[in-house]
Amino acid sequence: MEVEKLRLTLNKALRAAQQYHGKPCKVCGETLRYRSNKRCVLCKHEMDAAAYQQRKARQQVEHRHEVEAA
């Protein structure tokens, strides 16, 4: 159990090292950004979530059409 707690703490520290507070985002106003590409963390998260939902919906439609065609 102690190892798991240490692993979670290290992961948190690594994530924090990859982010910084910079200029406010033009879209949402958040200041937390990624060091690698300077993108807003919140906007990136929301874009990824929207893309996931689109992929999921597309897969459901494709699956539905496969079932109807068979």
Buried (B, 14 or more C-beta within 10 A) or exposed (E): EEEEEEEEEEEEEEEEEEEEEBEEBEEEEBBEBBEEEEEBBBBBEEEEEEEEEEEEEEEEEEEEEEEEEE
